[in-house]
Amino acid sequence: MKRHLARAVILTTAMLVVATVSPVVAQETTAEVRTWGGQSIVLTGPWVEVFYTVMPRSWSGEEVPPTGGIPAPPMGMGGGTQPEIRGSFQSLQRTFQQEGPQKLRAQREASVLTLSRDGVEVKVPVERLATLIIARQPTAGSSLPPYISPTHQRYGATAVLTDGSRIEADYLNFGTAVLRGMTPQGRVDVPFEQIESIRFSR
């Protein structure tokens, strides 16, 4: 009798543990992405990453003036890990040739998106986003050359947060950001300029 009772207690305990752990395992974050081209992609474990150029110092210790006006890092993104520099031995070796240090491309994870309305900026943690719907329109009076000006877009966004609140932004500055995540085929990178909407499930 005692043996049957002990088995029943063990079985009940095991079932409670499984019932408690299973929802936690199932709560892995996914992002359902829709692009302007009509593609739908589901990313597992998504994160935002930005690319920028590191301006090294000259041999005399002075900062090398930018020749192309490339900022580091892009505006509108914040938080995340420290920058990391990647490259082959040959590419890093070229950086320190006799003419002095060259610009290096770096990347880092970003935990914040900056949404603006009437000049007022709101920094929204990516982990608090439930949905992000992006709107775009051609920039009027673009100063870019005619062959590229049709691609000059201004982006706005509507963000719904996990608490149900809503942010309407007339400007979203995502710089060089990409949304990265895993699919059954491997890692996928989606540039923000290609994204029409993102729906997060947590």
ROSE-129631 format. One record per residue (C-alpha): x, y, z; residue number from 1. Coordinates in Angstrom, 2 decimals. Example, Ala and Ser with C-alpha at 12.3 -4.5 7.8 and 13.67 -1.06 7.14 Angstrom:
2
<selo><east>12.30</east><north>-4.50</north><up>7.80</up><pos>1</pos></selo>
<selo><east>13.67</east><north>-1.06</north><up>7.14</up><pos>2</pos></selo>
***
This chain:
202
<selo><east>0.00</east><north>0.00</north><up>0.00</up><pos>1</pos></selo>
<selo><east>2.80</east><north>2.37</north><up>0.99</up><pos>2</pos></selo>
<selo><east>4.66</east><north>1.46</north><up>-2.20</up><pos>3</pos></selo>
<selo><east>1.62</east><north>2.35</north><up>-4.36</up><pos>4</pos></selo>
<selo><east>1.19</east><north>5.64</north><up>-2.47</up><pos>5</pos></selo>
<selo><east>4.87</east><north>6.54</north><up>-2.96</up><pos>6</pos></selo>
<selo><east>4.62</east><north>5.82</north><up>-6.71</up><pos>7</pos></selo>
<selo><east>1.50</east><north>7.99</north><up>-6.98</up><pos>8</pos></selo>
<selo><east>3.26</east><north>10.87</north><up>-5.18</up><pos>9</pos></selo>
<selo><east>6.36</east><north>10.57</north><up>-7.44</up><pos>10</pos></selo>
<selo><east>4.21</east><north>10.44</north><up>-10.58</up><pos>11</pos></selo>
<selo><east>2.17</east><north>13.48</north><up>-9.50</up><pos>12</pos></selo>
<selo><east>5.34</east><north>15.44</north><up>-8.67</up><pos>13</pos></selo>
<selo><east>6.89</east><north>14.57</north><up>-12.05</up><pos>14</pos></selo>
<selo><east>3.76</east><north>15.71</north><up>-13.89</up><pos>15</pos></selo>
<selo><east>3.74</east><north>19.03</north><up>-12.00</up><pos>16</pos></selo>
<selo><east>7.42</east><north>19.62</north><up>-12.85</up><pos>17</pos></selo>
<selo><east>6.80</east><north>18.93</north><up>-16.56</up><pos>18</pos></selo>
<selo><east>3.72</east><north>21.18</north><up>-16.59</up><pos>19</pos></selo>
<selo><east>5.72</east><north>23.97</north><up>-14.94</up><pos>20</pos></selo>
<selo><east>8.82</east><north>23.70</north><up>-17.14</up><pos>21</pos></selo>
<selo><east>7.11</east><north>23.18</north><up>-20.52</up><pos>22</pos></selo>
<selo><east>5.61</east><north>26.70</north><up>-20.86</up><pos>23</pos></selo>
<selo><east>9.02</east><north>28.22</north><up>-20.04</up><pos>24</pos></selo>
<selo><east>10.68</east><north>26.20</north><up>-22.79</up><pos>25</pos></selo>
<selo><east>7.92</east><north>27.12</north><up>-25.22</up><pos>26</pos></selo>
<selo><east>8.31</east><north>30.86</north><up>-24.58</up><pos>27</pos></selo>
<selo><east>11.32</east><north>31.39</north><up>-26.84</up><pos>28</pos></selo>
<selo><east>11.03</east><north>34.73</north><up>-28.63</up><pos>29</pos></selo>
<selo><east>10.15</east><north>34.73</north><up>-32.32</up><pos>30</pos></selo>
<selo><east>9.67</east><north>37.57</north><up>-34.78</up><pos>31</pos></selo>
<selo><east>7.32</east><north>37.33</north><up>-37.74</up><pos>32</pos></selo>
<selo><east>8.74</east><north>39.69</north><up>-40.36</up><pos>33</pos></selo>
<selo><east>7.04</east><north>40.97</north><up>-43.48</up><pos>34</pos></selo>
<selo><east>9.17</east><north>42.75</north><up>-46.07</up><pos>35</pos></selo>
<selo><east>8.22</east><north>45.41</north><up>-48.61</up><pos>36</pos></selo>
<selo><east>8.79</east><north>42.76</north><up>-51.27</up><pos>37</pos></selo>
<selo><east>6.02</east><north>40.58</north><up>-49.78</up><pos>38</pos></selo>
<selo><east>8.20</east><north>37.95</north><up>-48.09</up><pos>39</pos></selo>
<selo><east>7.17</east><north>36.52</north><up>-44.72</up><pos>40</pos></selo>
<selo><east>9.97</east><north>35.24</north><up>-42.49</up><pos>41</pos></selo>
<selo><east>9.77</east><north>33.82</north><up>-38.96</up><pos>42</pos></selo>
<selo><east>12.97</east><north>34.38</north><up>-36.97</up><pos>43</pos></selo>
<selo><east>13.77</east><north>32.55</north><up>-33.74</up><pos>44</pos></selo>
<selo><east>15.75</east><north>34.37</north><up>-31.06</up><pos>45</pos></selo>
<selo><east>15.78</east><north>37.68</north><up>-32.99</up><pos>46</pos></selo>
<selo><east>18.14</east><north>40.54</north><up>-32.18</up><pos>47</pos></selo>
<selo><east>19.00</east><north>43.92</north><up>-33.69</up><pos>48</pos></selo>
<selo><east>22.55</east><north>44.68</north><up>-34.80</up><pos>49</pos></selo>
<selo><east>24.07</east><north>47.88</north><up>-36.19</up><pos>50</pos></selo>
<selo><east>27.16</east><north>48.44</north><up>-38.32</up><pos>51</pos></selo>
<selo><east>29.41</east><north>51.47</north><up>-38.20</up><pos>52</pos></selo>
<selo><east>32.93</east><north>52.62</north><up>-39.02</up><pos>53</pos></selo>
<selo><east>35.67</east><north>52.96</north><up>-36.42</up><pos>54</pos></selo>
<selo><east>37.85</east><north>56.03</north><up>-37.00</up><pos>55</pos></selo>
<selo><east>41.35</east><north>55.09</north><up>-35.73</up><pos>56</pos></selo>
<selo><east>43.98</east><north>57.50</north><up>-34.45</up><pos>57</pos></selo>
<selo><east>47.01</east><north>58.44</north><up>-36.52</up><pos>58</pos></selo>
<selo><east>50.55</east><north>57.39</north><up>-35.60</up><pos>59</pos></selo>
<selo><east>50.96</east><north>60.71</north><up>-33.76</up><pos>60</pos></selo>
<selo><east>47.94</east><north>59.89</north><up>-31.58</up><pos>61</pos></selo>
<selo><east>45.57</east><north>62.40</north><up>-33.17</up><pos>62</pos></selo>
<selo><east>42.18</east><north>61.25</north><up>-34.39</up><pos>63</pos></selo>
<selo><east>42.08</east><north>60.73</north><up>-38.15</up><pos>64</pos></selo>
<selo><east>39.54</east><north>63.17</north><up>-39.67</up><pos>65</pos></selo>
<selo><east>36.73</east><north>61.36</north><up>-41.52</up><pos>66</pos></selo>
<selo><east>37.03</east><north>61.61</north><up>-45.29</up><pos>67</pos></selo>
<selo><east>33.50</east><north>60.43</north><up>-46.08</up><pos>68</pos></selo>
<selo><east>31.66</east><north>61.82</north><up>-43.10</up><pos>69</pos></selo>
<selo><east>30.77</east><north>58.35</north><up>-41.79</up><pos>70</pos></selo>
<selo><east>29.45</east><north>58.48</north><up>-38.21</up><pos>71</pos></selo>
<selo><east>30.15</east><north>55.92</north><up>-35.51</up><pos>72</pos></selo>
<selo><east>27.90</east><north>54.40</north><up>-34.35</up><pos>73</pos></selo>
<selo><east>24.59</east><north>55.23</north><up>-36.17</up><pos>74</pos></selo>
<selo><east>22.06</east><north>57.54</north><up>-34.55</up><pos>75</pos></selo>
<selo><east>18.88</east><north>56.13</north><up>-33.15</up><pos>76</pos></selo>
<selo><east>20.30</east><north>52.97</north><up>-31.66</up><pos>77</pos></selo>
<selo><east>21.60</east><north>52.37</north><up>-28.16</up><pos>78</pos></selo>
<selo><east>22.52</east><north>49.83</north><up>-25.54</up><pos>79</pos></selo>
<selo><east>23.85</east><north>46.36</north><up>-26.18</up><pos>80</pos></selo>
<selo><east>27.30</east><north>44.89</north><up>-26.10</up><pos>81</pos></selo>
<selo><east>30.63</east><north>46.55</north><up>-26.79</up><pos>82</pos></selo>
<selo><east>31.80</east><north>46.95</north><up>-30.41</up><pos>83</pos></selo>
<selo><east>33.76</east><north>44.14</north><up>-31.99</up><pos>84</pos></selo>
<selo><east>36.08</east><north>44.27</north><up>-34.96</up><pos>85</pos></selo>
<selo><east>36.18</east><north>41.34</north><up>-37.36</up><pos>86</pos></selo>
<selo><east>38.31</east><north>40.53</north><up>-40.33</up><pos>87</pos></selo>
<selo><east>40.95</east><north>38.27</north><up>-41.77</up><pos>88</pos></selo>
<selo><east>44.61</east><north>38.63</north><up>-40.85</up><pos>89</pos></selo>
<selo><east>45.26</east><north>40.20</north><up>-44.26</up><pos>90</pos></selo>
<selo><east>42.53</east><north>42.85</north><up>-43.85</up><pos>91</pos></selo>
<selo><east>43.75</east><north>43.75</north><up>-40.36</up><pos>92</pos></selo>
<selo><east>47.34</east><north>43.86</north><up>-41.60</up><pos>93</pos></selo>
<selo><east>46.33</east><north>46.37</north><up>-44.28</up><pos>94</pos></selo>
<selo><east>44.97</east><north>48.57</north><up>-41.52</up><pos>95</pos></selo>
<selo><east>48.46</east><north>49.19</north><up>-40.20</up><pos>96</pos></selo>
<selo><east>50.43</east><north>49.70</north><up>-43.38</up><pos>97</pos></selo>
<selo><east>52.95</east><north>52.53</north><up>-43.72</up><pos>98</pos></selo>
<selo><east>50.35</east><north>55.15</north><up>-44.62</up><pos>99</pos></selo>
<selo><east>48.91</east><north>54.68</north><up>-41.13</up><pos>100</pos></selo>
<selo><east>45.71</east><north>53.25</north><up>-39.62</up><pos>101</pos></selo>
<selo><east>42.72</east><north>52.82</north><up>-41.89</up><pos>102</pos></selo>
<selo><east>39.02</east><north>52.90</north><up>-41.05</up><pos>103</pos></selo>
<selo><east>37.58</east><north>49.64</north><up>-39.74</up><pos>104</pos></selo>
<selo><east>34.03</east><north>48.36</north><up>-39.97</up><pos>105</pos></selo>
<selo><east>32.54</east><north>47.30</north><up>-36.64</up><pos>106</pos></selo>
<selo><east>29.22</east><north>45.99</north><up>-35.38</up><pos>107</pos></selo>
<selo><east>27.33</east><north>45.74</north><up>-32.11</up><pos>108</pos></selo>
<selo><east>23.99</east><north>44.60</north><up>-30.78</up><pos>109</pos></selo>
<selo><east>21.41</east><north>47.32</north><up>-30.14</up><pos>110</pos></selo>
<selo><east>18.75</east><north>47.01</north><up>-27.46</up><pos>111</pos></selo>
<selo><east>16.87</east><north>50.27</north><up>-28.21</up><pos>112</pos></selo>
<selo><east>15.04</east><north>51.81</north><up>-31.18</up><pos>113</pos></selo>
<selo><east>14.47</east><north>55.57</north><up>-31.28</up><pos>114</pos></selo>
<selo><east>11.04</east><north>56.77</north><up>-32.42</up><pos>115</pos></selo>
<selo><east>10.40</east><north>60.49</north><up>-33.01</up><pos>116</pos></selo>
<selo><east>7.25</east><north>62.58</north><up>-33.29</up><pos>117</pos></selo>
<selo><east>7.35</east><north>66.35</north><up>-33.83</up><pos>118</pos></selo>
<selo><east>11.00</east><north>66.33</north><up>-32.76</up><pos>119</pos></selo>
<selo><east>10.36</east><north>64.50</north><up>-29.47</up><pos>120</pos></selo>
<selo><east>12.34</east><north>61.25</north><up>-29.22</up><pos>121</pos></selo>
<selo><east>11.23</east><north>58.12</north><up>-27.38</up><pos>122</pos></selo>
<selo><east>13.76</east><north>55.35</north><up>-26.87</up><pos>123</pos></selo>
<selo><east>11.96</east><north>52.01</north><up>-26.87</up><pos>124</pos></selo>
<selo><east>13.68</east><north>48.82</north><up>-25.68</up><pos>125</pos></selo>
<selo><east>13.40</east><north>46.13</north><up>-28.36</up><pos>126</pos></selo>
<selo><east>12.32</east><north>43.62</north><up>-25.71</up><pos>127</pos></selo>
<selo><east>9.20</east><north>45.75</north><up>-25.01</up><pos>128</pos></selo>
<selo><east>8.00</east><north>45.75</north><up>-28.63</up><pos>129</pos></selo>
<selo><east>4.97</east><north>43.62</north><up>-29.48</up><pos>130</pos></selo>
<selo><east>4.54</east><north>44.90</north><up>-33.05</up><pos>131</pos></selo>
<selo><east>6.29</east><north>47.46</north><up>-35.22</up><pos>132</pos></selo>
<selo><east>4.61</east><north>48.64</north><up>-38.41</up><pos>133</pos></selo>
<selo><east>6.83</east><north>50.79</north><up>-40.61</up><pos>134</pos></selo>
<selo><east>5.59</east><north>53.35</north><up>-43.13</up><pos>135</pos></selo>
<selo><east>7.74</east><north>54.95</north><up>-45.81</up><pos>136</pos></selo>
<selo><east>7.41</east><north>57.72</north><up>-48.35</up><pos>137</pos></selo>
<selo><east>9.81</east><north>59.25</north><up>-50.90</up><pos>138</pos></selo>
<selo><east>11.79</east><north>62.20</north><up>-49.58</up><pos>139</pos></selo>
<selo><east>10.57</east><north>65.36</north><up>-51.32</up><pos>140</pos></selo>
<selo><east>13.29</east><north>67.49</north><up>-52.88</up><pos>141</pos></selo>
<selo><east>15.99</east><north>64.87</north><up>-52.35</up><pos>142</pos></selo>
<selo><east>19.50</east><north>66.19</north><up>-52.97</up><pos>143</pos></selo>
<selo><east>20.72</east><north>62.77</north><up>-54.10</up><pos>144</pos></selo>
<selo><east>21.62</east><north>62.18</north><up>-57.77</up><pos>145</pos></selo>
<selo><east>18.64</east><north>61.30</north><up>-60.04</up><pos>146</pos></selo>
<selo><east>19.70</east><north>57.67</north><up>-60.45</up><pos>147</pos></selo>
<selo><east>19.44</east><north>57.06</north><up>-56.69</up><pos>148</pos></selo>
<selo><east>16.95</east><north>59.68</north><up>-55.44</up><pos>149</pos></selo>
<selo><east>13.89</east><north>57.38</north><up>-56.00</up><pos>150</pos></selo>
<selo><east>15.30</east><north>55.13</north><up>-53.25</up><pos>151</pos></selo>
<selo><east>15.61</east><north>58.04</north><up>-50.78</up><pos>152</pos></selo>
<selo><east>12.81</east><north>57.29</north><up>-48.31</up><pos>153</pos></selo>
<selo><east>11.63</east><north>58.77</north><up>-45.03</up><pos>154</pos></selo>
<selo><east>10.42</east><north>56.21</north><up>-42.51</up><pos>155</pos></selo>
<selo><east>7.78</east><north>56.49</north><up>-39.82</up><pos>156</pos></selo>
<selo><east>6.43</east><north>53.78</north><up>-37.54</up><pos>157</pos></selo>
<selo><east>3.60</east><north>52.65</north><up>-35.29</up><pos>158</pos></selo>
<selo><east>4.79</east><north>50.64</north><up>-32.30</up><pos>159</pos></selo>
<selo><east>2.59</east><north>48.61</north><up>-29.96</up><pos>160</pos></selo>
<selo><east>4.33</east><north>47.70</north><up>-26.72</up><pos>161</pos></selo>
<selo><east>3.91</east><north>44.60</north><up>-24.59</up><pos>162</pos></selo>
<selo><east>1.82</east><north>46.58</north><up>-22.06</up><pos>163</pos></selo>
<selo><east>-0.65</east><north>47.52</north><up>-24.82</up><pos>164</pos></selo>
<selo><east>0.44</east><north>51.15</north><up>-25.16</up><pos>165</pos></selo>
<selo><east>0.91</east><north>52.62</north><up>-28.61</up><pos>166</pos></selo>
<selo><east>3.49</east><north>55.02</north><up>-30.07</up><pos>167</pos></selo>
<selo><east>2.86</east><north>56.84</north><up>-33.34</up><pos>168</pos></selo>
<selo><east>6.14</east><north>58.13</north><up>-34.78</up><pos>169</pos></selo>
<selo><east>6.57</east><north>60.34</north><up>-37.82</up><pos>170</pos></selo>
<selo><east>10.26</east><north>59.40</north><up>-38.00</up><pos>171</pos></selo>
<selo><east>12.19</east><north>56.19</north><up>-37.34</up><pos>172</pos></selo>
<selo><east>15.95</east><north>56.46</north><up>-37.62</up><pos>173</pos></selo>
<selo><east>17.32</east><north>52.92</north><up>-37.84</up><pos>174</pos></selo>
<selo><east>20.63</east><north>53.81</north><up>-39.50</up><pos>175</pos></selo>
<selo><east>22.41</east><north>50.65</north><up>-40.64</up><pos>176</pos></selo>
<selo><east>20.41</east><north>48.31</north><up>-38.40</up><pos>177</pos></selo>
<selo><east>19.52</east><north>44.76</north><up>-39.38</up><pos>178</pos></selo>
<selo><east>17.19</east><north>42.29</north><up>-37.69</up><pos>179</pos></selo>
<selo><east>18.90</east><north>38.94</north><up>-37.25</up><pos>180</pos></selo>
<selo><east>17.52</east><north>35.58</north><up>-36.22</up><pos>181</pos></selo>
<selo><east>17.55</east><north>31.88</north><up>-36.89</up><pos>182</pos></selo>
<selo><east>15.44</east><north>29.84</north><up>-39.28</up><pos>183</pos></selo>
<selo><east>15.58</east><north>26.09</north><up>-40.06</up><pos>184</pos></selo>
<selo><east>17.86</east><north>27.01</north><up>-43.00</up><pos>185</pos></selo>
<selo><east>20.29</east><north>29.02</north><up>-40.85</up><pos>186</pos></selo>
<selo><east>20.79</east><north>32.64</north><up>-39.76</up><pos>187</pos></selo>
<selo><east>18.91</east><north>35.33</north><up>-41.69</up><pos>188</pos></selo>
<selo><east>19.74</east><north>39.06</north><up>-41.75</up><pos>189</pos></selo>
<selo><east>16.94</east><north>41.46</north><up>-42.74</up><pos>190</pos></selo>
<selo><east>17.94</east><north>45.14</north><up>-43.17</up><pos>191</pos></selo>
<selo><east>15.42</east><north>47.46</north><up>-41.52</up><pos>192</pos></selo>
<selo><east>14.99</east><north>49.36</north><up>-44.78</up><pos>193</pos></selo>
<selo><east>13.42</east><north>46.18</north><up>-46.21</up><pos>194</pos></selo>
<selo><east>11.02</east><north>45.61</north><up>-43.29</up><pos>195</pos></selo>
<selo><east>7.34</east><north>46.56</north><up>-43.48</up><pos>196</pos></selo>
<selo><east>6.27</east><north>45.01</north><up>-40.17</up><pos>197</pos></selo>
<selo><east>7.52</east><north>42.89</north><up>-37.26</up><pos>198</pos></selo>
<selo><east>5.34</east><north>40.95</north><up>-34.85</up><pos>199</pos></selo>
<selo><east>7.11</east><north>39.56</north><up>-31.76</up><pos>200</pos></selo>
<selo><east>5.87</east><north>36.51</north><up>-29.85</up><pos>201</pos></selo>
<selo><east>7.32</east><north>35.88</north><up>-26.41</up><pos>202</pos></selo>
***
